[in-house]
Amino acid sequence: MGEIEAVTRKWGNSLGIAIPKEIVDKEHLHENQKVIIEIKKAADIQKLKGLIHFKKPTQKIKDEMRAGW
């Protein structure tokens, strides 16, 4: 099954996405065919700031990683 990243667009009172031709061809899709779409909203990286807490300062972790390489 193909995976794509798409931008929603206004379509009447709804939102729609376009399936790229490469995926249409690869999956042998045609008009009026039922498909199952899994929706995963892209995470806003700014909202994740501060959610991860480390036991060590991040600089010390970075220094340890560099030393191990």
Backbone atoms as SQL, in Angstrom:
CREATE TABLE atoms (id INTEGER PRIMARY KEY, chain TEXT, resi INTEGER, resn TEXT, atom TEXT, x REAL, y REAL, z REAL);
INSERT INTO atoms VALUES
  (1, 'A', 1, 'MET', 'N', 0.851, -1.179, 0.000),
  (2, 'A', 1, 'MET', 'CA', 0.000, 0.000, 0.000),
  (3, 'A', 1, 'MET', 'C', 0.890, 1.233, 0.000),
  (4, 'A', 2, 'GLY', 'N', 0.510, 2.239, -0.763),
  (5, 'A', 2, 'GLY', 'CA', 1.288, 3.459, -0.849),
  (6, 'A', 2, 'GLY', 'C', 0.972, 4.417, 0.286),
  (7, 'A', 3, 'GLU', 'N', 1.953, 5.198, 0.647),
  (8, 'A', 3, 'GLU', 'CA', 1.751, 6.231, 1.660),
  (9, 'A', 3, 'GLU', 'C', 2.113, 7.563, 1.038),
  (10, 'A', 4, 'ILE', 'N', 1.257, 8.558, 1.235),
  (11, 'A', 4, 'ILE', 'CA', 1.512, 9.877, 0.681),
  (12, 'A', 4, 'ILE', 'C', 1.319, 10.928, 1.753),
  (13, 'A', 5, 'GLU', 'N', 1.908, 12.069, 1.535),
  (14, 'A', 5, 'GLU', 'CA', 1.640, 13.241, 2.359),
  (15, 'A', 5, 'GLU', 'C', 0.852, 14.184, 1.478),
  (16, 'A', 6, 'ALA', 'N', -0.294, 14.650, 1.973),
  (17, 'A', 6, 'ALA', 'CA', -1.171, 15.478, 1.155),
  (18, 'A', 6, 'ALA', 'C', -1.650, 16.690, 1.941),
  (19, 'A', 7, 'VAL', 'N', -2.052, 17.703, 1.218),
  (20, 'A', 7, 'VAL', 'CA', -2.614, 18.915, 1.814),
  (21, 'A', 7, 'VAL', 'C', -4.107, 18.916, 1.525),
  (22, 'A', 8, 'THR', 'N', -4.909, 19.141, 2.555),
  (23, 'A', 8, 'THR', 'CA', -6.354, 19.188, 2.353),
  (24, 'A', 8, 'THR', 'C', -6.722, 20.459, 1.607),
  (25, 'A', 9, 'ARG', 'N', -7.769, 20.344, 0.785),
  (26, 'A', 9, 'ARG', 'CA', -8.275, 21.487, 0.024),
  (27, 'A', 9, 'ARG', 'C', -9.793, 21.536, 0.158),
  (28, 'A', 10, 'LYS', 'N', -10.324, 22.728, 0.115),
  (29, 'A', 10, 'LYS', 'CA', -11.768, 22.924, 0.203),
  (30, 'A', 10, 'LYS', 'C', -12.436, 22.296, -1.016),
  (31, 'A', 11, 'TRP', 'N', -13.505, 21.543, -0.786),
  (32, 'A', 11, 'TRP', 'CA', -14.247, 20.883, -1.850),
  (33, 'A', 11, 'TRP', 'C', -15.720, 20.969, -1.464),
  (34, 'A', 12, 'GLY', 'N', -16.382, 22.034, -1.890),
  (35, 'A', 12, 'GLY', 'CA', -17.750, 22.300, -1.450),
  (36, 'A', 12, 'GLY', 'C', -17.746, 22.609, 0.041),
  (37, 'A', 13, 'ASN', 'N', -18.557, 21.883, 0.811),
  (38, 'A', 13, 'ASN', 'CA', -18.569, 22.038, 2.263),
  (39, 'A', 13, 'ASN', 'C', -17.610, 21.070, 2.952),
  (40, 'A', 14, 'SER', 'N', -16.875, 20.306, 2.174),
  (41, 'A', 14, 'SER', 'CA', -15.976, 19.285, 2.709),
  (42, 'A', 14, 'SER', 'C', -14.523, 19.642, 2.425),
  (43, 'A', 15, 'LEU', 'N', -13.633, 18.764, 2.838),
  (44, 'A', 15, 'LEU', 'CA', -12.223, 18.861, 2.481),
  (45, 'A', 15, 'LEU', 'C', -11.876, 17.639, 1.644),
  (46, 'A', 16, 'GLY', 'N', -10.945, 17.811, 0.724),
  (47, 'A', 16, 'GLY', 'CA', -10.538, 16.691, -0.113),
  (48, 'A', 16, 'GLY', 'C', -9.036, 16.669, -0.289),
  (49, 'A', 17, 'ILE', 'N', -8.520, 15.543, -0.740),
  (50, 'A', 17, 'ILE', 'CA', -7.112, 15.406, -1.088),
  (51, 'A', 17, 'ILE', 'C', -7.030, 14.758, -2.465),
  (52, 'A', 18, 'ALA', 'N', -5.932, 14.981, -3.143),
  (53, 'A', 18, 'ALA', 'CA', -5.698, 14.338, -4.440),
  (54, 'A', 18, 'ALA', 'C', -4.704, 13.205, -4.234),
  (55, 'A', 19, 'ILE', 'N', -4.982, 12.075, -4.843),
  (56, 'A', 19, 'ILE', 'CA', -4.063, 10.942, -4.793),
  (57, 'A', 19, 'ILE', 'C', -3.158, 11.040, -6.014),
  (58, 'A', 20, 'PRO', 'N', -1.839, 11.130, -5.812),
  (59, 'A', 20, 'PRO', 'CA', -0.921, 11.270, -6.946),
  (60, 'A', 20, 'PRO', 'C', -1.023, 10.104, -7.934),
  (61, 'A', 21, 'LYS', 'N', -0.781, 10.399, -9.199),
  (62, 'A', 21, 'LYS', 'CA', -0.885, 9.411, -10.277),
  (63, 'A', 21, 'LYS', 'C', -0.019, 8.185, -10.019),
  (64, 'A', 22, 'GLU', 'N', 1.163, 8.396, -9.443),
  (65, 'A', 22, 'GLU', 'CA', 2.059, 7.248, -9.175),
  (66, 'A', 22, 'GLU', 'C', 1.378, 6.231, -8.254),
  (67, 'A', 23, 'ILE', 'N', 0.664, 6.721, -7.234),
  (68, 'A', 23, 'ILE', 'CA', -0.035, 5.830, -6.307),
  (69, 'A', 23, 'ILE', 'C', -1.253, 5.206, -6.998),
  (70, 'A', 24, 'VAL', 'N', -1.971, 6.000, -7.793),
  (71, 'A', 24, 'VAL', 'CA', -3.124, 5.484, -8.542),
  (72, 'A', 24, 'VAL', 'C', -2.688, 4.319, -9.425),
  (73, 'A', 25, 'ASP', 'N', -1.579, 4.515, -10.137),
  (74, 'A', 25, 'ASP', 'CA', -1.082, 3.459, -11.027),
  (75, 'A', 25, 'ASP', 'C', -0.585, 2.250, -10.231),
  (76, 'A', 26, 'LYS', 'N', 0.187, 2.506, -9.193),
  (77, 'A', 26, 'LYS', 'CA', 0.769, 1.427, -8.395),
  (78, 'A', 26, 'LYS', 'C', -0.308, 0.567, -7.738),
  (79, 'A', 27, 'GLU', 'N', -1.363, 1.209, -7.233),
  (80, 'A', 27, 'GLU', 'CA', -2.429, 0.494, -6.525),
  (81, 'A', 27, 'GLU', 'C', -3.597, 0.100, -7.436),
  (82, 'A', 28, 'HIS', 'N', -3.478, 0.423, -8.736),
  (83, 'A', 28, 'HIS', 'CA', -4.516, 0.105, -9.729),
  (84, 'A', 28, 'HIS', 'C', -5.878, 0.651, -9.288),
  (85, 'A', 29, 'LEU', 'N', -5.897, 1.917, -8.891),
  (86, 'A', 29, 'LEU', 'CA', -7.139, 2.564, -8.466),
  (87, 'A', 29, 'LEU', 'C', -7.897, 3.088, -9.674),
  (88, 'A', 30, 'HIS', 'N', -9.220, 3.148, -9.521),
  (89, 'A', 30, 'HIS', 'CA', -10.040, 3.725, -10.585),
  (90, 'A', 30, 'HIS', 'C', -11.198, 4.479, -9.959),
  (91, 'A', 31, 'GLU', 'N', -11.895, 5.232, -10.766),
  (92, 'A', 31, 'GLU', 'CA', -13.014, 6.059, -10.313),
  (93, 'A', 31, 'GLU', 'C', -14.094, 5.209, -9.656),
  (94, 'A', 32, 'ASN', 'N', -14.691, 5.747, -8.586),
  (95, 'A', 32, 'ASN', 'CA', -15.781, 5.118, -7.838),
  (96, 'A', 32, 'ASN', 'C', -15.371, 3.834, -7.126),
  (97, 'A', 33, 'GLN', 'N', -14.089, 3.639, -6.906),
  (98, 'A', 33, 'GLN', 'CA', -13.612, 2.476, -6.166),
  (99, 'A', 33, 'GLN', 'C', -13.500, 2.852, -4.689),
  (100, 'A', 34, 'LYS', 'N', -13.951, 1.959, -3.805),
  (101, 'A', 34, 'LYS', 'CA', -13.833, 2.218, -2.379),
  (102, 'A', 34, 'LYS', 'C', -12.400, 1.977, -1.931),
  (103, 'A', 35, 'VAL', 'N', -11.880, 2.886, -1.105),
  (104, 'A', 35, 'VAL', 'CA', -10.543, 2.745, -0.529),
  (105, 'A', 35, 'VAL', 'C', -10.632, 3.052, 0.958),
  (106, 'A', 36, 'ILE', 'N', -9.680, 2.564, 1.707),
  (107, 'A', 36, 'ILE', 'CA', -9.584, 2.868, 3.134),
  (108, 'A', 36, 'ILE', 'C', -8.409, 3.812, 3.310),
  (109, 'A', 37, 'ILE', 'N', -8.661, 4.926, 3.979),
  (110, 'A', 37, 'ILE', 'CA', -7.626, 5.945, 4.195),
  (111, 'A', 37, 'ILE', 'C', -7.399, 6.086, 5.690),
  (112, 'A', 38, 'GLU', 'N', -6.149, 5.987, 6.115),
  (113, 'A', 38, 'GLU', 'CA', -5.804, 6.193, 7.517),
  (114, 'A', 38, 'GLU', 'C', -5.343, 7.639, 7.672),
  (115, 'A', 39, 'ILE', 'N', -5.965, 8.360, 8.589),
  (116, 'A', 39, 'ILE', 'CA', -5.663, 9.774, 8.794),
  (117, 'A', 39, 'ILE', 'C', -4.685, 9.910, 9.951),
  (118, 'A', 40, 'LYS', 'N', -3.566, 10.573, 9.694),
  (119, 'A', 40, 'LYS', 'CA', -2.589, 10.900, 10.729),
  (120, 'A', 40, 'LYS', 'C', -2.258, 12.369, 10.572),
  (121, 'A', 41, 'LYS', 'N', -2.670, 13.160, 11.526),
  (122, 'A', 41, 'LYS', 'CA', -2.412, 14.590, 11.453),
  (123, 'A', 41, 'LYS', 'C', -0.937, 14.837, 11.753),
  (124, 'A', 42, 'ALA', 'N', -0.301, 15.652, 10.926),
  (125, 'A', 42, 'ALA', 'CA', 1.107, 15.982, 11.132),
  (126, 'A', 42, 'ALA', 'C', 1.258, 16.722, 12.452),
  (127, 'A', 43, 'ALA', 'N', 2.261, 16.350, 13.233),
  (128, 'A', 43, 'ALA', 'CA', 2.490, 16.971, 14.539),
  (129, 'A', 43, 'ALA', 'C', 3.109, 18.358, 14.367),
  (130, 'A', 44, 'ASP', 'N', 2.653, 19.276, 15.185),
  (131, 'A', 44, 'ASP', 'CA', 3.249, 20.615, 15.220),
  (132, 'A', 44, 'ASP', 'C', 4.445, 20.551, 16.156),
  (133, 'A', 45, 'ILE', 'N', 5.640, 20.622, 15.614),
  (134, 'A', 45, 'ILE', 'CA', 6.868, 20.462, 16.388),
  (135, 'A', 45, 'ILE', 'C', 6.975, 21.490, 17.512),
  (136, 'A', 46, 'GLN', 'N', 6.401, 22.657, 17.325),
  (137, 'A', 46, 'GLN', 'CA', 6.439, 23.683, 18.361),
  (138, 'A', 46, 'GLN', 'C', 5.676, 23.251, 19.610),
  (139, 'A', 47, 'LYS', 'N', 4.612, 22.462, 19.436),
  (140, 'A', 47, 'LYS', 'CA', 3.828, 21.990, 20.581),
  (141, 'A', 47, 'LYS', 'C', 4.554, 20.907, 21.363),
  (142, 'A', 48, 'LEU', 'N', 5.528, 20.243, 20.736),
  (143, 'A', 48, 'LEU', 'CA', 6.264, 19.179, 21.407),
  (144, 'A', 48, 'LEU', 'C', 7.371, 19.717, 22.310),
  (145, 'A', 49, 'LYS', 'N', 7.735, 20.970, 22.122),
  (146, 'A', 49, 'LYS', 'CA', 8.823, 21.573, 22.895),
  (147, 'A', 49, 'LYS', 'C', 8.510, 21.489, 24.392),
  (148, 'A', 50, 'GLY', 'N', 9.455, 20.959, 25.142),
  (149, 'A', 50, 'GLY', 'CA', 9.307, 20.872, 26.584),
  (150, 'A', 50, 'GLY', 'C', 8.609, 19.618, 27.067),
  (151, 'A', 51, 'LEU', 'N', 8.139, 18.747, 26.181),
  (152, 'A', 51, 'LEU', 'CA', 7.447, 17.538, 26.597),
  (153, 'A', 51, 'LEU', 'C', 8.406, 16.408, 26.958),
  (154, 'A', 52, 'ILE', 'N', 9.634, 16.457, 26.442),
  (155, 'A', 52, 'ILE', 'CA', 10.611, 15.414, 26.712),
  (156, 'A', 52, 'ILE', 'C', 11.553, 15.912, 27.803),
  (157, 'A', 53, 'HIS', 'N', 11.679, 15.113, 28.847),
  (158, 'A', 53, 'HIS', 'CA', 12.548, 15.486, 29.954),
  (159, 'A', 53, 'HIS', 'C', 13.637, 14.426, 30.107),
  (160, 'A', 54, 'PHE', 'N', 14.883, 14.866, 30.168),
  (161, 'A', 54, 'PHE', 'CA', 16.011, 13.972, 30.309),
  (162, 'A', 54, 'PHE', 'C', 16.541, 14.040, 31.732),
  (163, 'A', 55, 'LYS', 'N', 17.127, 12.925, 32.198),
  (164, 'A', 55, 'LYS', 'CA', 17.718, 12.902, 33.530),
  (165, 'A', 55, 'LYS', 'C', 19.050, 13.638, 33.550),
  (166, 'A', 56, 'LYS', 'N', 19.702, 13.719, 32.392),
  (167, 'A', 56, 'LYS', 'CA', 20.978, 14.431, 32.262),
  (168, 'A', 56, 'LYS', 'C', 20.743, 15.670, 31.413),
  (169, 'A', 57, 'PRO', 'N', 21.593, 16.675, 31.573),
  (170, 'A', 57, 'PRO', 'CA', 21.487, 17.833, 30.673),
  (171, 'A', 57, 'PRO', 'C', 21.720, 17.387, 29.227),
  (172, 'A', 58, 'THR', 'N', 20.994, 17.993, 28.302),
  (173, 'A', 58, 'THR', 'CA', 21.104, 17.583, 26.899),
  (174, 'A', 58, 'THR', 'C', 22.511, 17.761, 26.353),
  (175, 'A', 59, 'GLN', 'N', 23.243, 18.772, 26.821),
  (176, 'A', 59, 'GLN', 'CA', 24.619, 18.963, 26.341),
  (177, 'A', 59, 'GLN', 'C', 25.484, 17.774, 26.730),
  (178, 'A', 60, 'LYS', 'N', 25.292, 17.246, 27.946),
  (179, 'A', 60, 'LYS', 'CA', 26.076, 16.091, 28.385),
  (180, 'A', 60, 'LYS', 'C', 25.728, 14.866, 27.536),
  (181, 'A', 61, 'ILE', 'N', 24.474, 14.685, 27.211),
  (182, 'A', 61, 'ILE', 'CA', 24.060, 13.576, 26.351),
  (183, 'A', 61, 'ILE', 'C', 24.718, 13.697, 24.976),
  (184, 'A', 62, 'LYS', 'N', 24.707, 14.907, 24.426),
  (185, 'A', 62, 'LYS', 'CA', 25.342, 15.136, 23.112),
  (186, 'A', 62, 'LYS', 'C', 26.835, 14.846, 23.172),
  (187, 'A', 63, 'ASP', 'N', 27.505, 15.271, 24.249),
  (188, 'A', 63, 'ASP', 'CA', 28.947, 15.031, 24.392),
  (189, 'A', 63, 'ASP', 'C', 29.228, 13.537, 24.481),
  (190, 'A', 64, 'GLU', 'N', 28.403, 12.785, 25.220),
  (191, 'A', 64, 'GLU', 'CA', 28.576, 11.339, 25.339),
  (192, 'A', 64, 'GLU', 'C', 28.359, 10.656, 24.007),
  (193, 'A', 65, 'MET', 'N', 27.398, 11.122, 23.221),
  (194, 'A', 65, 'MET', 'CA', 27.155, 10.531, 21.904),
  (195, 'A', 65, 'MET', 'C', 28.333, 10.766, 20.975),
  (196, 'A', 66, 'ARG', 'N', 28.853, 11.982, 21.003),
  (197, 'A', 66, 'ARG', 'CA', 30.025, 12.278, 20.145),
  (198, 'A', 66, 'ARG', 'C', 31.218, 11.443, 20.534),
  (199, 'A', 67, 'ALA', 'N', 31.429, 11.246, 21.834),
  (200, 'A', 67, 'ALA', 'CA', 32.561, 10.460, 22.314),
  (201, 'A', 67, 'ALA', 'C', 32.433, 9.002, 21.872),
  (202, 'A', 68, 'GLY', 'N', 31.207, 8.497, 21.804),
  (203, 'A', 68, 'GLY', 'CA', 30.969, 7.115, 21.398),
  (204, 'A', 68, 'GLY', 'C', 31.127, 6.898, 19.909),
  (205, 'A', 69, 'TRP', 'N', 31.110, 7.939, 19.108),
  (206, 'A', 69, 'TRP', 'CA', 31.223, 7.816, 17.659),
  (207, 'A', 69, 'TRP', 'C', 32.655, 7.852, 17.308);
